[in-house]
């Protein structure tokens, strides 16, 4: 799921790849195949080709290289750098930002970028007919940003209040009005650019353009000939002209394809790190540790009351999942260190705070709940639960039984789920384990809300506002109860207020007070029960040059090269 954070840029082009996939060959060894193609792999098909409504990494993996924003963030320094906008000015009251667009910038279909496209993009984001989490990131105190065209290459943004993350937020993809204006007017925007759309019709401003998509097999992209960035000597970027994304079924396939030379970049699982390091010299690739993953893996229980209410009666599950003693008992039943030792081979640490320690300016150190089944049982008794023949019941005699979902194909997550299930079973709970295809799981979490408990992860970054779509009660990814019309609880209302204060404050010293308070509330109320954060590694072929991966994203991926 998307909330902001690291994302490997992947892409492609070459029709001959179809033969490779069907025959299971090492296609790099096929005679006549250009070596200037970068190949990566993912485990899920995209859910959409529309970047505005995409909410999951399976779509972002494909779409990120196709689009560009007005600004972009340097993952090494966290500084906001010019993108489609060459410069900007900020008024003294910090409420008016004027963006000056680059001239002679063209979409991948050859049409010029103008201020009209920027104004149109914001019109889409704020449209009530478009369901997008970007609206959460670009709403200030419940109010929209006013966007005005001053001339063809100048756009003025009028903010309802000072908004510290605004410049970073402008890295959103800018859309082509000439392509998407009619679908928006016809209330067909969300159906436009779906996965059945011919790739050539996906028009963007990014370094690549899509040329082919075969479900469950591959996506192909080629360099966008109109991409605006140039090298230091005026060379057309990106340097790598062809990229391929293979779509495989599981992580084992990802690993096999990398060590057999079929892919160039791989994010290894902890048990694979030592074997990869041992074979790296012979196989001509590098294994590098890049740091603590800023994302967070967690358990969450569904608190959507409407889902649990039928014919005027509310399921007891809703009472359990909003019972703080129940939630704390679950938190105490998770053996985080056991998960780190068994699943991550020591490459990780318990997750306690929502913001990781490698964002030290905002991170709050807190005491973890700790693995203690005795304390978990005491909390369940305090919460009105009791046991009969080893089975847990609530105060009105209902047996505690619920479904636990996670995404299938991710063997680490499935192993973690079974470890958690084992300890919950020891507490007398009946937990039905139900791994699902990732996109099906996302559908449950964001659309039909038909779930009880989920083990999943969110990507993370250094800017707390990037999680607004999760933390705000009105957020699309406010997982436990999305898009609340009004905060369901006093503590959710307080988080809304703290987020607003943090967004308006330009002093880091003052900002961190608000975000640390939010972390404390999340820790106390447990809408998300943190599990672990792992140490991230990346393995990549030695022929890949100028590749600078970080846990916050790849530094200037358009500059990467492949040795011939």
C-alpha positions in Angstrom: 0.0 0.0 0.0 1.1 3.5 -0.6 1.7 6.2 2.1 5.1 7.5 0.9 8.6 5.9 1.0 11.1 3.8 -1.0 10.1 2.7 -4.4 12.5 1.0 -6.9 12.0 2.5 -10.4 11.2 -0.3 -12.8 10.5 -0.4 -16.5 11.2 -2.0 -19.9 10.8 -2.8 -23.7 11.3 -5.7 -26.0 8.6 -8.0 -27.5 11.1 -10.9 -27.6 10.7 -11.1 -23.9 7.5 -13.0 -24.4 9.5 -16.0 -25.7 11.7 -15.8 -22.7 8.9 -15.9 -20.2 7.1 -18.8 -22.0 10.3 -20.9 -22.4 11.8 -20.1 -19.0 15.1 -19.2 -20.5 17.8 -16.8 -19.3 16.8 -14.2 -21.8 20.0 -12.2 -21.3 21.8 -15.0 -23.1 19.6 -15.0 -26.1 21.5 -14.1 -29.2 21.1 -10.5 -30.4 19.4 -9.2 -27.3 20.6 -5.7 -26.4 22.4 -5.5 -23.1 21.2 -2.0 -22.4 18.0 -3.3 -20.9 17.5 -3.3 -17.1 15.3 -6.1 -15.8 13.6 -6.3 -12.5 10.6 -8.4 -11.1 7.6 -7.9 -8.9 5.1 -10.3 -7.4 1.8 -8.7 -8.3 0.0 -7.3 -11.4 -0.9 -3.7 -11.3 -4.4 -2.9 -10.2 -4.7 0.3 -12.3 -2.7 2.4 -14.7 -4.2 5.6 -13.3 -1.7 7.2 -10.9 -4.3 9.3 -9.1 -6.3 6.5 -7.9 -3.5 4.0 -7.3 -3.2 3.0 -3.6 -1.0 -0.1 -3.8 2.7 -0.8 -4.6 1.7 -3.3 -7.3 0.5 -0.3 -9.4 3.1 2.2 -8.2 5.9 -0.1 -9.3 4.7 0.2 -12.9 3.5 3.8 -12.8 6.2 5.7 -11.0 8.6 5.8 -14.0 5.8 7.1 -16.3 5.1 10.4 -14.5 6.8 13.4 -13.0 5.8 16.1 -10.5 6.5 19.8 -10.2 9.1 19.0 -7.5 11.0 16.0 -6.4 12.7 15.1 -3.1 16.4 14.2 -2.9 16.5 10.9 -0.9 20.0 11.6 0.3 19.5 15.1 1.7 15.6 15.2 2.0 15.8 18.6 0.2 13.1 19.5 -2.3 14.5 20.0 -5.8 13.1 21.4 -9.0 11.1 19.0 -11.2 8.8 20.2 -13.9 8.9 23.5 -12.1 12.3 25.2 -12.6 11.8 27.6 -9.6 9.3 29.0 -7.2 8.7 31.9 -4.8 7.0 31.8 -1.3 5.2 34.8 0.1 6.2 36.2 3.5 3.1 34.8 5.2 3.9 31.4 3.5 0.4 31.1 2.1 1.1 31.9 -1.6 3.5 29.8 -3.6 4.2 30.7 -7.2 5.6 28.0 -9.5 7.5 28.8 -12.7 7.2 25.9 -15.1 10.0 24.8 -17.5 9.4 25.6 -21.1 9.6 23.2 -24.0 8.6 20.2 -21.8 6.4 17.7 -23.6 4.2 14.7 -22.6 5.1 11.3 -24.0 2.6 11.9 -26.9 4.5 15.1 -27.9 2.0 17.6 -26.6 3.4 20.5 -24.6 3.1 20.9 -20.8 1.4 24.1 -19.7 -0.1 25.6 -16.6 -3.5 24.2 -17.8 -2.3 20.7 -17.0 -1.2 21.6 -13.5 -4.6 23.3 -12.8 -6.4 20.3 -14.3 -4.4 17.8 -12.1 -5.6 19.6 -8.9 -9.1 19.7 -10.3 -9.0 15.9 -10.6 -7.6 15.4 -7.1 -10.3 17.6 -5.6 -13.2 16.2 -7.7 -15.9 14.5 -5.6 -16.3 11.9 -8.3 -12.6 10.8 -8.0 -11.7 8.5 -5.0 -8.0 9.3 -4.3 -5.8 9.4 -1.3 -3.9 12.3 -2.7 -6.8 14.5 -1.6 -5.8 13.7 2.0 -2.3 14.9 1.4 -3.4 18.2 -0.3 -6.1 19.3 2.1 -5.3 21.8 4.8 -7.5 22.0 7.8 -10.3 20.5 5.7 -9.9 23.1 3.0 -8.7 22.8 -0.6 -5.8 24.7 -2.1 -6.7 27.3 -4.6 -4.8 26.9 -7.9 -4.6 29.7 -10.4 -3.0 30.0 -13.9 -1.2 33.3 -14.3 0.1 32.5 -17.7 1.0 29.4 -19.7 4.1 28.8 -17.6 3.2 30.2 -14.2 0.9 28.7 -11.6 -0.1 30.3 -8.2 -1.1 28.2 -5.2 -3.1 30.0 -2.5 -3.1 28.0 0.7 -5.8 28.4 3.4 -3.0 28.3 6.0 0.8 27.9 6.0 1.6 24.3 5.0 5.2 23.1 5.7 5.0 19.9 3.5 3.6 21.7 0.5 6.7 21.8 -1.7 7.3 18.1 -1.2 3.6 17.4 -1.9 4.0 18.8 -5.3 5.9 15.7 -6.4 2.4 14.3 -7.4 2.1 13.2 -11.0 1.0 15.9 -13.4 -1.7 14.7 -15.8 -2.4 15.6 -19.5 -5.6 17.7 -19.7 -5.9 17.0 -23.4 -6.3 13.3 -22.7 -8.2 13.2 -19.5 -10.5 16.3 -19.5 -13.4 14.5 -21.2 -13.3 11.4 -18.9 -13.4 13.8 -15.9 -16.4 15.7 -17.3 -18.2 12.5 -18.2 -17.6 11.1 -14.6 -15.5 8.3 -16.2 -12.1 9.3 -14.8 -11.8 6.3 -12.4 -12.5 3.9 -15.3 -10.0 5.6 -17.6 -6.5 4.2 -17.8 -7.4 0.8 -16.3 -5.3 -2.3 -16.9 -7.2 -3.0 -20.1 -6.1 0.3 -21.6 -3.6 -0.1 -24.5 -0.3 1.0 -23.0 0.3 3.5 -25.7 -2.6 5.5 -24.4 -1.0 6.1 -21.0 0.5 9.6 -21.4 2.9 11.0 -18.9 6.0 13.2 -18.3 8.2 10.7 -16.7 11.5 9.1 -18.1 9.7 6.1 -19.5 6.5 5.1 -21.4 4.8 1.8 -21.4 4.8 -0.3 -24.5 3.4 -3.6 -23.5 1.6 -5.4 -20.6 0.8 -9.1 -20.5 -1.0 -10.0 -17.2 0.9 -12.3 -14.9 3.9 -12.2 -17.2 5.6 -8.8 -17.8 5.4 -5.1 -18.4 7.7 -3.4 -21.0 8.7 0.2 -21.0 11.0 2.3 -23.2 12.6 5.6 -22.7 10.3 8.6 -23.2 11.9 10.5 -26.2 10.4 13.7 -24.9 11.7 13.4 -21.3 12.8 16.9 -20.2 15.9 16.0 -18.2 19.3 16.1 -19.9 22.7 14.8 -18.8 25.7 17.1 -18.0 26.7 17.1 -21.6 23.2 17.5 -23.0 22.5 13.8 -23.5 18.9 12.7 -23.6 18.0 10.9 -20.3 17.4 8.3 -19.1 20.6 6.6 -20.0 19.0 3.2 -19.8 16.7 3.1 -22.7 14.9 -0.2 -22.1 13.6 -1.7 -18.9 11.5 -4.8 -18.1 9.4 -5.8 -15.2 8.7 -9.5 -14.9 5.6 -10.5 -12.9 6.2 -13.6 -10.9 4.2 -15.6 -8.4 6.3 -15.5 -5.2 9.5 -14.4 -3.6 11.3 -17.7 -4.3 10.9 -16.9 -8.0 12.3 -13.4 -7.5 15.4 -14.9 -5.9 15.9 -17.6 -8.6 15.6 -15.1 -11.4 18.2 -12.9 -9.8 20.8 -15.5 -9.1 20.3 -17.0 -12.6 21.0 -13.6 -14.2 17.5 -13.0 -15.5 17.1 -9.8 -13.4 19.4 -7.0 -12.4 18.1 -5.8 -9.0 16.7 -7.8 -6.1 15.7 -6.9 -2.6 16.9 -10.0 -0.7 15.2 -11.6 2.3 17.3 -12.0 5.4 18.0 -15.7 5.0 19.3 -15.0 1.5 21.9 -12.4 2.4 24.7 -14.7 3.4 24.3 -17.0 0.4 24.2 -14.0 -1.9 27.3 -12.5 -0.4 29.1 -15.9 -0.8 28.3 -16.1 -4.5 28.5 -12.4 -5.4 32.1 -12.4 -6.8 31.5 -15.4 -9.0 28.1 -14.2 -10.2 29.3 -10.6 -10.7 26.8 -8.8 -8.4 27.0 -6.6 -5.3 25.1 -7.0 -2.0 24.7 -3.8 0.0 23.0 -2.9 3.3 21.1 0.3 2.9 19.6 0.8 6.3 16.5 0.3 8.5 13.3 0.1 6.5 11.2 3.3 7.4 8.0 1.4 6.7 6.1 -0.5 9.4 4.6 -4.0 9.5 1.6 -4.2 11.9 -1.6 -5.9 12.9 -4.8 -4.0 12.7 -8.4 -4.8 13.6 -11.4 -3.6 11.7 -13.3 -0.9 13.6 -15.8 -0.1 10.9 -19.0 -0.3 12.9 -21.2 -0.2 9.8 -19.6 -3.4 8.6 -20.4 -5.2 11.8 -24.0 -3.9 12.0 -26.8 -5.8 10.4 -30.6 -5.5 11.0 -29.8 -3.0 13.8 -27.6 -5.5 15.7 -23.8 -5.1 16.1 -21.5 -8.1 16.0 -19.6 -8.8 19.2 -16.4 -8.5 17.0 -16.8 -4.7 17.0 -16.8 -4.7 20.8 -13.7 -6.8 20.9 -11.8 -4.8 18.4 -12.5 -1.5 20.2 -11.8 -3.0 23.6 -8.4 -1.5 24.7 -7.7 -4.4 27.0 -8.2 -6.9 24.2 -5.9 -4.9 21.9 -3.2 -4.6 24.6 -3.5 -8.3 25.2 -2.8 -9.0 21.5 0.1 -6.6 21.6 1.6 -8.6 24.5 1.1 -11.9 22.6 3.4 -11.0 19.8 6.9 -12.4 20.1 8.8 -9.8 18.1 12.3 -10.9 19.0 11.3 -14.5 18.0 10.1 -13.2 14.7 13.3 -11.2 14.2 15.5 -14.3 15.1 13.5 -16.8 13.1 12.2 -15.0 10.1 14.7 -12.1 9.7 17.8 -14.0 11.0 18.6 -11.0 13.3 18.3 -8.4 10.5 15.7 -6.3 12.1 14.4 -4.7 15.3 11.0 -4.5 17.2 8.8 -1.8 15.8 7.4 0.4 18.6 6.9 3.9 17.3 5.0 4.7 14.1 7.9 6.9 13.0 11.2 5.0 12.8 14.4 5.8 14.6 16.2 6.7 11.4 14.0 9.8 11.2 15.5 11.0 14.6 14.0 14.5 14.5 10.5 13.1 14.8 11.0 9.7 16.3 9.6 9.1 19.8 11.3 6.4 22.0 8.7 4.4 24.0 8.5 1.3 26.1 7.2 -1.6 24.0 4.4 -3.8 25.3 6.7 -6.8 25.4 6.0 -10.5 24.8 4.2 -11.7 27.9 1.3 -14.2 27.6 0.6 -14.0 31.4 0.1 -10.2 31.1 -2.1 -10.8 28.0 -4.4 -13.2 30.0 -4.6 -10.7 32.8 -5.7 -7.9 30.4 -8.3 -10.2 28.8 -9.8 -10.9 32.3 -9.8 -7.1 33.0 -11.6 -6.6 29.6 -14.4 -8.9 30.6 -13.2 -12.1 28.9 -13.1 -15.6 30.4 -12.1 -19.1 29.5 -14.0 -22.4 29.4 -12.2 -25.6 28.5 -9.4 -23.4 27.2 -11.6 -21.5 24.8 -11.9 -17.7 25.2 -15.4 -16.1 25.5 -16.5 -12.5 26.0 -18.7 -11.3 28.8 -21.9 -12.2 27.0 -20.8 -15.7 26.2 -19.6 -15.3 22.6 -16.7 -17.4 21.6 -13.8 -15.2 20.4 -13.3 -16.1 16.7 -12.1 -14.0 13.8 -10.3 -14.1 10.5 -6.7 -13.0 10.0 -5.7 -11.9 6.5 -2.3 -11.2 4.9 -1.0 -11.3 1.3 -0.1 -14.6 -0.1 3.1 -15.2 -1.9 5.1 -13.3 0.7 6.6 -16.2 2.6 8.1 -13.9 5.4 4.7 -12.4 6.1 3.0 -15.7 6.0 5.5 -17.2 8.5 5.0 -14.2 10.8 1.2 -14.6 10.5 1.4 -18.3 11.6 3.7 -17.4 14.5 1.2 -14.7 15.7 -1.7 -17.1 15.1 0.0 -19.7 17.3 0.2 -17.4 20.3 -3.3 -16.1 19.9 -4.5 -19.7 19.8 -2.7 -20.3 23.1 -4.8 -17.4 24.5 -7.9 -19.4 23.6 -8.8 -17.4 20.5 -10.0 -19.2 17.3 -8.2 -17.5 14.5 -9.0 -18.4 10.9 -5.9 -17.7 8.8 -6.7 -16.5 5.2 -3.9 -15.4 3.0 -5.1 -13.6 -0.1 -3.7 -12.3 -3.4 -2.4 -8.8 -2.7 -4.8 -6.9 -4.9 -7.8 -8.8 -3.5 -6.6 -7.9 0.0 -6.3 -4.2 -0.9 -9.9 -4.4 -2.2 -11.1 -5.6 1.2 -9.2 -3.0 3.1 -10.1 0.0 0.9 -13.4 -0.8 -0.8 -15.7 -3.5 0.7 -14.2 -3.5 4.3 -14.9 -7.2 4.6 -12.2 -8.2 7.0 -11.5 -8.7 10.7 -7.8 -8.5 11.3 -4.9 -7.9 8.9 -1.1 -8.3 8.9 0.3 -5.9 6.4 2.9 -3.2 6.0 2.9 0.5 5.0 5.9 2.2 3.4 7.3 5.1 5.2 9.4 8.3 4.7 10.9 11.1 6.6 8.0 13.6 6.4 5.1 12.7 8.8 2.5 14.4 6.6 3.1 11.7 4.0 1.0 9.5 6.3 -1.9 11.9 6.4 -4.0 9.4 4.4 -3.5 6.9 7.2 -3.5 9.1 10.3 -6.4 11.5 9.5 -9.8 10.2 10.4 -11.1 11.2 7.0 -8.2 9.4 5.2 -8.7 6.8 2.6 -6.0 4.6 4.2 -7.2 5.2 7.8 -7.1 1.5 7.8 -9.2 0.5 10.8 -12.1 2.8 9.8 -11.5 4.7 6.5 -13.1 8.0 5.5 -14.9 8.8 8.7 -17.3 11.7 8.3 -16.5 12.8 11.8 -13.7 11.4 14.1 -15.2 8.2 15.7 -13.2 8.8 18.9 -11.8 11.7 20.9 -8.2 10.4 20.3 -8.7 10.4 16.5 -10.0 13.9 16.7 -6.9 14.9 18.7 -4.7 13.3 16.0 -6.5 15.3 13.3 -5.8 18.5 15.3 -2.1 17.6 15.9 -1.6 16.8 12.2 -3.1 20.2 11.3 -0.8 22.0 13.8 2.3 20.1 12.5 1.4 21.0 8.9 1.2 24.7 9.7 4.3 24.9 11.8 7.6 25.8 10.1 9.8 25.3 13.2 11.2 21.8 13.3 11.6 22.2 17.1 7.9 22.9 17.5 6.7 20.5 14.7 8.3 17.4 16.4 6.2 18.0 19.6 3.0 17.4 17.6 4.2 14.3 15.9 5.7 12.8 19.0 2.3 13.3 20.7 0.7 11.4 17.7 3.0 8.5 18.2 2.2 8.3 21.9 -1.6 8.3 21.1 -1.1 5.5 18.5 1.0 3.6 21.0 -1.7 3.9 23.7 -4.8 3.3 21.6 -3.3 0.6 19.3 -5.3 1.1 16.0 -2.1 -0.4 14.5 -0.1 -2.9 16.5 3.5 -2.6 15.3 5.5 -5.8 14.7 9.0 -5.3 13.3 11.2 -3.2 11.0 13.8 -5.0 9.0 17.3 -4.0 7.9 17.1 -3.5 4.2 19.6 -4.9 1.7 19.8 -4.7 -2.1 21.6 -6.9 -4.5 22.4 -5.7 -8.0 24.5 -6.7 -11.1 27.9 -5.2 -11.3 27.2 -3.9 -14.8 24.7 -1.5 -13.3 26.5 1.9 -12.7 25.4 5.1 -11.0 22.8 3.1 -9.0 22.3 4.8 -5.6 19.6 3.0 -3.6 18.5 4.3 -0.2 15.6 3.2 2.1 13.9 6.4 1.1 14.2 5.9 -2.7 16.7 5.7 -5.5 18.8 8.8 -6.1 18.4 10.1 -9.6 17.4 6.8 -11.3 17.5 8.4 -14.7 21.3 8.6 -14.4 21.8 4.9 -14.0 23.8 3.1 -16.8 24.4 -0.4 -17.9 27.9 -1.4 -19.1 27.8 -3.0 -22.6 
